[in-house]
Structures are given as structure tokens and as C-alpha cells.
Amino acid sequence: MSENLPELDQAAKKTALRMFTYALYVVTTTDGEERGAFTANWLGQASFDPPLVMVSVEADSHSLPIIRASGRFAVCVLESGQRELAGHFGKKHRHAGDKLADIPHHPSASGLPIIDDALSYVVCQVTGELPAGDSVVVVGEVIEAAALREGTPLTMAEAGFRHAG
């Protein structure tokens, strides 16, 4: 089947994928004493009824086993201007350790860490996952939500972050 397809223009692919609009979020999870947090940008709503969110998680990440063990994750929406905070959570756990340690946060009603400076958040119960190259797409049903304050979400374009495309 693939023999009939034209060769992929790598430069065009990179340009086109970088034009996709992405916001930046902090995804958190916890299972007992173990917790994880990372910056996510490949994230979106997958369904209205039931309300489902999907997030791409690196397959070798520190947080993925915690999400799997707990069956839950939270998505905290970052505000325009919070580039430094997004960068903090973008570091690898093996280099940064507990990324929540020095960041003001509080537990959601269901016990997941919520960044105090987030605009809003949702807590999701995992309903499934799908292998996706070097990542895993995790789908979760929204079981809790809060709008903490008004503001404009931080985007990849504003932050100046770039993915490989």
C-alpha cells in the first residue's frame, strides 16, 4: 500500500505541523507518595458526551506509570505569560526530580495536584490508551473541573517553544 504514496517532504511536514495551534498545559498525577507532572501540548477534547480528554504522554516518561497505576490525571491550563512555569514542567524527571516540590499547588477534591496559578483544571479518569509512536495517547473522562480565574491560555507560539514536527 505505501509503495503508491509519494515520498514525504520532511521540510513541508515540519512546517505544516508547526502551524497546528497548541496551548500549553501542566498534566499532574499521583499514586500514593509517587507523583508526576509534565508540560503537555498535544492535548485536546475528544468527546462532548461523555466529556473526554486525550493527551499524548511520552512512553518513557516518569508520569505514564503513575497515570496507569492511579487511573487518573489532571490538566491545568497555563496562562499567557507563564512561559517559565511551562519550561519548568518540561524538564525530564531524571534531571529535575519532583517538579511540584517548589511550585505552589493544592489538591483537587479528588486529591490530584493542581497548580495554584492555573487558569482552570479538569481531573480525568482514564478510560483507555493507544500506543502512538514514541508516545501513548491516554484518554480520560472528565470527572471534576474548576475555573480558577479568567485569562488567556499560554500557547506554544507565544512561549517560543518548538516541537520537532
N, C-alpha and C positions, 0 to 999 in steps of 0.2 A: 504494500500500500504506500509506504513512504517513498518508493522509487519514482512516483509520479509527481512528487512535490518539488517545488523549486528550492534551491539552496537558501537557507536563512541568511539574510543580510544582517550581520551582527550589529553593525553601527545603527541601522534603521531600527532594529529591535530595541536597542538600548535607548535610543531617542524616544521611540513611541512609548515604552514602558515608563520612562521618566516623566512623561506627560500625564500619566494617571495621577489623579489627585489623592493625596494621602494625608490624613490627620495623624497626630502622634498621641499615643496613649501610654499609660503605665498599667500593665497587667500584673496583678498580685495573686498569690495563692498561699495557702498554709495547710499543714497537716501535722498536728501536734506541735512540737517545738520547731519543726522544719518549715521554713518559708522561702518564697521566691518572689522576685519582682523583675520585670524587664520592660523596656520600651518596645512597643509594637506599632507598626504602621500598616501591616497587611491584616486588616480587621474590618468587618462590616456586618450589617444586619442581614440575615439570611431569610427571615420569615417574619410576617406580622402575626400569624396565628398558628401555632403559638409563637411568642416573640423569641426568635433565635438569633444568636450572635455567633459569628465564626471568626477565629483568629489563627493565624499561621505562627507556629512555635517551632524554633529550630529543634531538630530531632536530638541533638546532643546537648541541649540546654539543661541547666540546673533545675529550672522550673517545671519542665514537662513531667518528670516522675512525680513531682508533688501534686500537680494538677490531676494526674492519673490516680494517685493514692487518695486524694481528698474528694475527687469528683466535682470540684468547684474552682472557679476563678472569678476575680473581679476586674472590671475595666474602668480605670479612672481617666477621665477626659482632661487633658492638659490645656492650659490657657495660652493664648498668644503671648509671647514674651518669656515663656518658661523653657527656652532652649537649653539652658544649663541643667535644669532638672531632667529633661528628656535625655541629655547626654549622660548624666549620672546613671540612669537606669539602663542605658545602652551598653554599659561595660559588662564584660564577662564576669560571672560569679567567681571563677577561679582567681581573678585578679582583684576584684572589688570586695569579695566576701558578702556579708549581709548588707545589701544595698538599702534596706529600710532602717538600719541601725541609727543613722544620724538625720533622718528625714522625718519631720513631724507627720504622724499618721494616727489613725484611730480605727478601732474595729467597727465593721458594719454590724447591723443587727444579727447577721448570721456568722459573725466572727472573722471575716476576711479583712486584711489590712486595706485601709482607704487613705490615700494621700490627702492631708488636710487642705492643701492648696488646689485640689482638683476642682473643676467646674461642676462635675457631676460624676456619677458612677452607676454601674449595674453589676450585680452579682449573678453569676450564671451557674446552673447545674449542668454538668457535662452530659450530653445526650449521644455523642458519638465522635469519632475521629477518622481521618483519612490520611494515609501516607501521601506526601506531596514533595517528591524530590528530596532535598536536604532538610525538609521541614515536615511537620504534621499539622494538618488543619483540624482544629478542635472546635466542635460545635457545642454550644451551651444554651439552655433555655433560661431566659431572664426570670429570676425568682425574687429579686429585690432591686430597687432603683431609688436614687435620690438626686435631686438637682440642688447643689450646694450654694451656687451663686450664678449670676449671669456673667457672660463674657464670650469672647470669640475663641474657638479652638485653635490650638497651635497646629500648623501644617508643616510638612516636610519642606515645602518651598520656602516658607518663612525661616525655618531653622537652618536652611542651607545644607541639610543632610542629604546624602545621595545613596541610593542603593545601586548595586552593580547592574541591575536591569538585565 
